[in-house]
């Protein structure tokens, strides 16, 4: 997963086509085939249908960050993106304190962690999200 995050950051950080192509070549040369397939899916604009209700994401973030709902809502209004708001409200050291310490690839993240969230009870989704966000 870290390799894909690094790729995404490299693509976002540059406007130069050569830099972007270089980052893509480096990623796809070193990625496992299943990780490369998911990376291509996401980079082409694919996204799985809603796996976790927005309310569960929001409530879990509020609980972990120790912020009231109104404060989260104000932050969300200013930021305009739920994922970015969650990333910003969670304390920077929160993940370090609670990290599970395992590095897994993009395919494992998607197939073994994200997709199975669909259909779980909200408390189970929240518990898993807490663990995953910590990592």
Backbone as ProteinMPNN parsed JSONL, in Angstrom:
{"seq_chain_A": "XXXXXXXXXXXXXXXXXXXXXXXXXXXXXXXXXXXXXXXXXXXXXXXXXXXXXXXXXXXXXXXXXXXXXXXXXXXXXXXXXXXXXXXXXXXXXXXXXXXXXXXXXXXXXXXXXXXXXXXXXXXXXXXXXXXXXXX", "coords_chain_A": {"N_chain_A": [[0.832, -1.194, 0.0], [1.982, 1.202, 0.738], [3.723, 1.72, -1.363], [1.952, 2.325, -3.45], [0.765, 4.594, -2.371], [2.985, 6.273, -2.337], [3.427, 6.463, -5.084], [1.075, 7.794, -5.886], [1.383, 10.192, -4.515], [3.697, 11.163, -5.78], [2.721, 11.514, -8.389], [0.837, 13.478, -7.922], [2.392, 15.557, -7.032], [3.793, 16.685, -9.106], [3.805, 18.511, -12.197], [5.011, 17.902, -14.462], [5.193, 15.927, -17.295], [7.176, 14.019, -17.83], [8.166, 13.422, -15.258], [5.92, 12.244, -14.142], [5.547, 10.016, -15.817], [7.927, 8.667, -15.279], [7.561, 8.04, -12.538], [5.346, 6.333, -12.748], [6.426, 4.248, -14.328], [8.444, 3.303, -12.602], [6.844, 2.399, -10.438], [5.17, 0.391, -11.653], [7.068, -1.408, -12.595], [8.063, -2.521, -10.291], [5.929, -3.396, -8.756], [3.774, -5.957, -7.439], [1.865, -8.166, -9.522], [-0.95, -8.272, -8.845], [-1.223, -5.999, -7.244], [-0.521, -4.044, -9.081], [-2.633, -4.272, -10.889], [-4.831, -3.362, -9.363], [-3.903, -0.776, -8.859], [-3.912, 0.35, -11.43], [-6.655, 0.253, -11.909], [-7.616, 2.128, -9.967], [-6.188, 4.455, -10.726], [-7.251, 4.894, -13.191], [-9.645, 5.919, -12.571], [-11.473, 4.299, -11.346], [-13.591, 3.17, -8.691], [-14.643, 1.431, -5.841], [-18.076, 0.717, -5.138], [-19.991, 2.352, -2.568], [-18.681, 1.312, 0.417], [-18.771, 1.677, 3.128], [-21.081, 3.366, 5.1], [-21.394, 6.938, 4.972], [-21.989, 8.17, 7.411], [-20.913, 6.389, 9.295], [-18.175, 6.585, 8.746], [-17.747, 9.287, 9.367], [-18.61, 9.441, 12.097], [-16.833, 7.651, 13.304], [-14.39, 8.929, 12.821], [-14.793, 11.305, 14.298], [-14.984, 10.254, 16.887], [-12.416, 9.052, 17.222], [-10.755, 11.266, 16.906], [-11.604, 12.847, 18.917], [-13.367, 14.992, 18.684], [-16.219, 17.158, 18.584], [-19.355, 16.657, 16.867], [-20.279, 19.008, 15.553], [-17.934, 20.465, 15.191], [-16.459, 18.83, 13.489], [-18.182, 18.949, 11.281], [-17.95, 21.673, 10.599], [-15.249, 21.739, 9.851], [-15.347, 20.011, 7.677], [-16.956, 21.5, 5.939], [-15.19, 23.575, 5.37], [-13.028, 22.217, 4.169], [-14.131, 20.481, 2.223], [-13.948, 17.857, 1.322], [-14.533, 14.606, 2.29], [-12.709, 12.469, 2.925], [-10.264, 13.84, 3.074], [-10.846, 15.611, 5.15], [-11.161, 13.809, 7.286], [-8.542, 12.796, 7.397], [-7.245, 15.105, 8.179], [-8.373, 15.776, 10.686], [-7.744, 13.684, 12.39], [-5.35, 13.17, 14.88], [-1.88, 13.836, 14.19], [-0.057, 12.068, 15.361], [-1.615, 9.976, 16.121], [-1.921, 7.622, 14.599], [0.654, 6.575, 14.844], [0.76, 5.862, 17.51], [-1.105, 3.849, 17.65], [-0.594, 2.028, 15.689], [-0.679, -0.962, 13.75], [1.501, -2.117, 12.672], [2.083, -3.616, 10.339], [3.021, -4.058, 7.001], [1.293, -4.093, 4.073], [0.326, -4.989, 0.725], [-1.353, -3.183, -1.958], [-3.391, -4.757, -3.139], [-4.065, -6.537, -1.071], [-5.029, -4.718, 0.782], [-7.334, -3.796, -0.566], [-8.824, -6.154, -1.324], [-8.858, -7.819, 0.982], [-9.389, -6.166, 3.131], [-10.83, -3.667, 2.585], [-13.06, -4.253, 0.741], [-14.443, -6.355, 2.156], [-15.693, -4.842, 4.158], [-18.182, -4.001, 3.39], [-21.48, -4.618, 4.184], [-21.009, -5.408, 6.798], [-21.849, -4.898, 10.277], [-22.476, -1.566, 11.52], [-21.005, -1.014, 14.009], [-18.935, -2.953, 13.82], [-17.75, -2.187, 11.406], [-16.775, 0.33, 12.167], [-14.938, -0.392, 14.164], [-13.039, -1.853, 12.667], [-12.255, 0.125, 10.826], [-11.001, 1.928, 12.578], [-8.761, 0.438, 13.34], [-7.533, 0.071, 10.835], [-7.045, 2.729, 9.979], [-5.206, 3.452, 11.857], [-2.999, 2.062, 11.055]], "CA_chain_A": [[0.0, 0.0, 0.0], [2.857, 2.373, 0.813], [4.252, 1.982, -2.709], [0.904, 3.013, -4.206], [0.642, 5.941, -1.787], [4.138, 7.031, -2.825], [3.155, 6.754, -6.493], [0.03, 8.802, -5.959], [1.986, 11.455, -4.078], [4.596, 11.618, -6.847], [1.896, 11.994, -9.499], [0.172, 14.706, -7.492], [3.376, 16.591, -6.711], [4.461, 17.23, -10.285], [3.022, 18.781, -13.403], [5.852, 17.495, -15.589], [4.832, 14.622, -17.83], [8.312, 13.112, -17.654], [8.189, 12.982, -13.861], [4.785, 11.35, -13.947], [5.848, 8.763, -16.515], [8.986, 8.009, -14.51], [6.956, 7.482, -11.324], [4.522, 5.203, -13.166], [7.318, 3.162, -14.741], [9.062, 2.756, -11.396], [5.848, 1.643, -9.674], [4.702, -0.804, -12.343], [8.169, -2.36, -12.702], [8.348, -3.154, -9.012], [4.701, -3.832, -8.082], [3.229, -7.284, -7.694], [0.81, -8.054, -10.551], [-2.271, -7.957, -8.283], [-1.176, -4.6, -6.818], [-0.504, -3.238, -10.304], [-3.987, -4.283, -11.454], [-5.662, -2.444, -8.575], [-3.4, 0.579, -9.075], [-4.436, 0.786, -12.72], [-8.091, 0.474, -11.697], [-7.82, 3.396, -9.265], [-5.647, 5.571, -11.51], [-8.162, 5.103, -14.324], [-10.861, 6.53, -12.059], [-12.372, 3.328, -10.737], [-13.751, 3.178, -7.244], [-15.698, 0.511, -5.422], [-19.284, 1.378, -4.65], [-19.891, 2.686, -1.15], [-18.432, 0.167, 1.276], [-19.109, 2.07, 4.49], [-21.896, 4.59, 5.067], [-20.715, 8.178, 5.345], [-22.192, 8.426, 8.845], [-19.966, 5.564, 10.055], [-16.86, 7.213, 8.564], [-17.764, 10.55, 10.107], [-18.686, 9.18, 13.534], [-15.578, 7.014, 13.721], [-13.362, 9.979, 12.84], [-15.065, 12.18, 15.453], [-14.637, 9.523, 18.102], [-10.967, 8.883, 17.311], [-10.114, 12.58, 17.022], [-12.088, 13.518, 20.117], [-13.997, 16.266, 18.321], [-17.677, 17.148, 18.515], [-19.919, 16.593, 15.514], [-20.368, 20.335, 14.939], [-16.595, 20.879, 14.775], [-16.154, 18.051, 12.295], [-18.983, 19.506, 10.183], [-17.326, 22.947, 10.199], [-14.014, 21.393, 9.131], [-15.756, 19.433, 6.396], [-17.399, 22.607, 5.099], [-14.004, 24.325, 4.929], [-12.169, 21.375, 3.339], [-14.918, 20.086, 1.067], [-13.727, 16.47, 0.949], [-14.65, 13.826, 3.516], [-11.464, 11.747, 3.226], [-9.256, 14.81, 3.499], [-11.246, 16.092, 6.471], [-10.814, 12.761, 8.248], [-7.076, 12.781, 7.525], [-6.803, 16.308, 8.879], [-8.813, 15.853, 12.086], [-7.055, 12.695, 13.214], [-4.066, 13.716, 15.309], [-0.779, 13.293, 13.395], [0.617, 10.97, 16.044], [-2.573, 8.946, 16.496], [-1.574, 6.38, 13.911], [1.902, 6.054, 15.388], [0.483, 5.278, 18.818], [-2.016, 2.718, 17.538], [-0.284, 1.291, 14.463], [-0.618, -2.414, 13.848], [2.866, -2.448, 12.32], [2.268, -4.535, 9.231], [2.961, -3.433, 5.682], [0.671, -4.983, 3.102], [0.176, -4.4, -0.592], [-2.626, -2.583, -2.352], [-4.398, -5.803, -3.364], [-4.506, -7.022, 0.245], [-5.874, -3.659, 1.341], [-8.639, -3.74, -1.23], [-9.543, -7.427, -1.325], [-8.992, -8.429, 2.305], [-9.771, -5.202, 4.151], [-11.878, -2.715, 2.208], [-14.263, -4.863, 0.182], [-15.236, -7.057, 3.175], [-16.416, -3.93, 5.041], [-19.569, -3.901, 2.933], [-22.377, -5.594, 4.78], [-20.779, -5.581, 8.231], [-22.608, -3.98, 11.121], [-21.752, -0.309, 11.743], [-19.961, -1.093, 15.044], [-17.797, -3.726, 13.309], [-17.082, -1.333, 10.421], [-16.052, 1.355, 12.915], [-13.79, -1.023, 14.814], [-12.034, -2.16, 11.642], [-11.731, 1.396, 10.329], [-10.069, 2.44, 13.585], [-7.535, -0.344, 13.236], [-6.903, 0.328, 9.543], [-6.548, 4.099, 9.957], [-4.012, 3.498, 12.713], [-1.872, 1.518, 10.303]], "C_chain_A": [[0.871, 1.25, 0.0], [3.413, 2.727, -0.567], [3.222, 2.716, -3.561], [0.719, 4.434, -3.683], [1.785, 6.828, -2.266], [3.946, 7.407, -4.295], [2.151, 7.883, -6.617], [0.578, 10.173, -5.56], [2.917, 12.024, -5.144], [3.814, 12.174, -8.031], [1.255, 13.334, -9.166], [1.143, 15.869, -7.325], [3.984, 17.266, -7.942], [3.467, 17.506, -11.407], [3.787, 18.345, -14.655], [5.502, 16.076, -16.034], [5.949, 13.613, -17.626], [8.412, 12.563, -16.242], [7.077, 11.978, -13.587], [5.046, 9.993, -14.602], [6.915, 7.983, -15.761], [8.436, 7.353, -13.249], [6.108, 6.255, -11.661], [5.38, 4.001, -13.554], [7.942, 2.5, -13.519], [8.069, 1.902, -10.613], [5.515, 0.321, -10.37], [5.817, -1.825, -12.569], [8.387, -3.136, -11.412], [7.121, -3.74, -8.31], [4.37, -5.285, -8.406], [2.088, -7.154, -8.694], [-0.561, -7.681, -9.987], [-2.332, -6.518, -7.769], [-1.229, -3.679, -8.031], [-1.901, -3.159, -10.925], [-4.898, -3.325, -10.69], [-5.209, -0.999, -8.76], [-3.946, 1.141, -10.385], [-5.93, 1.093, -12.62], [-8.346, 1.833, -11.048], [-7.329, 4.589, -10.075], [-6.518, 5.889, -12.721], [-9.509, 5.658, -13.865], [-11.841, 5.567, -11.426], [-12.452, 3.513, -9.233], [-14.864, 2.208, -6.889], [-16.912, 1.295, -4.946], [-19.192, 1.495, -3.134], [-19.804, 1.434, -0.282], [-18.887, 0.425, 2.701], [-19.955, 3.336, 4.392], [-21.108, 5.809, 5.561], [-20.841, 8.454, 6.837], [-21.221, 7.619, 9.702], [-18.561, 6.154, 9.941], [-16.741, 8.454, 9.44], [-17.742, 10.311, 11.611], [-17.413, 8.541, 14.076], [-14.469, 8.05, 13.807], [-13.557, 10.909, 14.028], [-14.643, 11.516, 16.747], [-13.124, 9.425, 18.274], [-10.242, 10.208, 17.523], [-10.526, 13.314, 18.289], [-12.687, 14.877, 19.824], [-15.511, 16.093, 18.277], [-18.138, 17.138, 17.059], [-19.918, 17.949, 14.83], [-18.998, 20.799, 14.438], [-16.163, 20.124, 13.53], [-16.892, 18.624, 11.094], [-18.41, 20.832, 9.682], [-16.048, 22.694, 9.399], [-14.335, 20.861, 7.739], [-16.222, 20.521, 5.431], [-16.215, 23.391, 4.545], [-13.163, 23.518, 3.939], [-12.885, 20.926, 2.076], [-14.752, 18.646, 0.62], [-13.705, 15.643, 2.226], [-13.351, 13.123, 3.882], [-10.375, 12.696, 3.711], [-9.577, 15.364, 4.879], [-10.873, 15.072, 7.541], [-9.307, 12.737, 8.474], [-6.573, 13.978, 8.322], [-7.222, 16.35, 10.347], [-8.157, 14.801, 12.968], [-5.696, 13.26, 13.615], [-2.916, 13.067, 14.538], [-0.096, 12.1, 14.052], [-0.325, 9.836, 16.401], [-2.207, 7.609, 15.869], [-0.305, 5.753, 14.452], [1.666, 5.336, 16.709], [-0.313, 3.986, 18.706], [-1.701, 1.802, 16.353], [-0.178, -0.205, 14.715], [0.722, -2.936, 13.365], [3.061, -3.43, 11.19], [2.119, -3.791, 7.905], [2.387, -4.455, 4.707], [0.478, -4.233, 1.798], [-1.223, -3.878, -0.851], [-3.715, -3.639, -2.521], [-4.928, -6.35, -2.045], [-5.422, -5.988, 0.884], [-7.272, -3.701, 0.741], [-9.426, -5.028, -1.014], [-9.805, -7.984, 0.077], [-9.488, -7.465, 3.374], [-10.942, -4.322, 3.733], [-13.159, -3.384, 1.713], [-15.076, -5.636, 1.224], [-15.99, -6.136, 4.139], [-17.896, -3.827, 4.667], [-20.388, -5.011, 3.59], [-22.13, -5.877, 6.256], [-21.652, -4.611, 9.014], [-21.809, -2.693, 11.307], [-20.721, -0.378, 12.876], [-18.717, -1.874, 14.574], [-17.038, -2.915, 12.266], [-16.221, -0.293, 11.137], [-14.802, 0.782, 13.585], [-12.681, -1.317, 13.805], [-11.424, -0.874, 11.077], [-10.704, 1.978, 11.296], [-8.726, 1.743, 13.485], [-6.794, -0.029, 11.935], [-6.318, 1.737, 9.475], [-5.298, 4.228, 10.806], [-2.786, 3.02, 11.961], [-1.436, 2.401, 9.2]], "O_chain_A": [[0.546, 2.241, -0.655], [3.556, 3.904, -0.897], [3.573, 3.626, -4.312], [0.536, 5.368, -4.463], [1.576, 8.003, -2.566], [4.259, 8.525, -4.704], [2.364, 8.827, -7.378], [0.271, 11.183, -6.192], [2.923, 13.231, -5.385], [4.198, 13.189, -8.611], [1.143, 14.212, -10.021], [0.758, 17.031, -7.462], [4.623, 18.312, -7.821], [2.444, 16.836, -11.545], [3.265, 18.413, -15.768], [5.519, 15.142, -15.232], [5.684, 12.461, -17.281], [8.706, 11.384, -16.046], [7.278, 10.987, -12.885], [4.791, 8.949, -14.003], [6.812, 6.764, -15.621], [8.809, 6.225, -12.927], [6.146, 5.255, -10.944], [5.094, 2.872, -13.155], [7.964, 1.274, -13.415], [8.409, 0.804, -10.172], [5.571, -0.742, -9.751], [5.525, -3.011, -12.722], [8.845, -4.279, -11.439], [7.269, -4.508, -7.359], [4.65, -5.774, -9.501], [1.406, -6.129, -8.713], [-1.266, -6.863, -10.578], [-3.383, -5.882, -7.848], [-1.907, -2.651, -8.007], [-2.305, -2.109, -11.424], [-5.65, -2.563, -11.298], [-6.04, -0.093, -8.812], [-4.393, 2.288, -10.432], [-6.406, 2.079, -13.182], [-9.187, 2.601, -11.516], [-7.989, 5.628, -10.106], [-6.52, 7.017, -13.215], [-10.414, 5.845, -14.679], [-12.928, 5.971, -11.011], [-11.499, 3.955, -8.592], [-15.901, 2.167, -7.551], [-16.786, 2.4, -4.417], [-18.395, 0.804, -2.5], [-20.721, 0.613, -0.25], [-19.332, -0.487, 3.398], [-19.59, 4.274, 3.683], [-20.269, 5.704, 6.455], [-19.89, 8.927, 7.46], [-20.753, 8.109, 10.73], [-17.835, 6.216, 10.933], [-15.757, 8.638, 10.157], [-16.94, 10.916, 12.322], [-16.972, 8.859, 15.18], [-13.691, 8.051, 14.761], [-12.588, 11.267, 14.697], [-14.017, 12.142, 17.603], [-12.607, 9.689, 19.359], [-9.237, 10.267, 18.232], [-9.882, 14.284, 18.691], [-12.541, 15.81, 20.613], [-16.016, 15.013, 17.971], [-17.415, 17.551, 16.152], [-19.59, 18.04, 13.647], [-18.901, 21.444, 13.394], [-15.571, 20.704, 12.619], [-16.314, 18.772, 10.018], [-18.389, 21.084, 8.477], [-15.797, 23.355, 8.392], [-13.682, 21.212, 6.756], [-15.915, 20.469, 4.24], [-16.231, 23.82, 3.391], [-12.641, 24.076, 2.975], [-12.32, 20.98, 0.984], [-15.359, 18.243, -0.373], [-12.943, 15.943, 3.146], [-12.931, 13.175, 5.037], [-9.649, 12.384, 4.655], [-8.674, 15.565, 5.691], [-10.328, 15.434, 8.584], [-8.849, 12.666, 9.614], [-5.589, 13.874, 9.055], [-6.497, 16.905, 11.173], [-8.026, 15.005, 14.175], [-4.969, 13.777, 12.766], [-2.966, 11.869, 14.26], [0.395, 11.211, 13.355], [0.12, 8.821, 16.936], [-2.188, 6.583, 16.549], [-0.196, 4.528, 14.513], [2.301, 4.32, 16.992], [-0.209, 3.118, 19.573], [-2.476, 0.894, 16.053], [0.336, -0.652, 15.74], [1.054, -4.093, 13.622], [4.129, -4.034, 11.093], [1.198, -2.994, 7.726], [2.933, -5.546, 4.541], [0.467, -3.002, 1.768], [-2.149, -4.102, -0.07], [-4.848, -3.43, -2.087], [-6.127, -6.6, -1.92], [-6.457, -6.329, 1.456], [-8.27, -3.648, 1.461], [-10.573, -4.989, -0.567], [-10.864, -8.559, 0.326], [-9.962, -7.903, 4.423], [-11.94, -4.238, 4.448], [-14.239, -3.096, 2.229], [-16.305, -5.581, 1.182], [-16.854, -6.612, 4.875], [-18.749, -3.594, 5.523], [-20.022, -6.186, 3.547], [-22.955, -6.52, 6.905], [-22.136, -3.62, 8.468], [-20.579, -2.727, 11.257], [-19.63, 0.167, 12.711], [-17.588, -1.499, 14.893], [-15.808, -2.949, 12.238], [-15.073, -0.063, 10.757], [-13.74, 1.404, 13.571], [-11.509, -1.051, 14.076], [-10.212, -0.798, 10.875], [-9.655, 2.465, 10.873], [-7.677, 2.386, 13.539], [-5.572, 0.12, 11.933], [-5.212, 1.922, 8.966], [-4.422, 5.036, 10.499], [-1.675, 3.499, 12.189], [-0.494, 2.071, 8.48]]}, "name": "protein", "num_of_chains": 1, "seq": "XXXXXXXXXXXXXXXXXXXXXXXXXXXXXXXXXXXXXXXXXXXXXXXXXXXXXXXXXXXXXXXXXXXXXXXXXXXXXXXXXXXXXXXXXXXXXXXXXXXXXXXXXXXXXXXXXXXXXXXXXXXXXXXXXXXXXXX"}
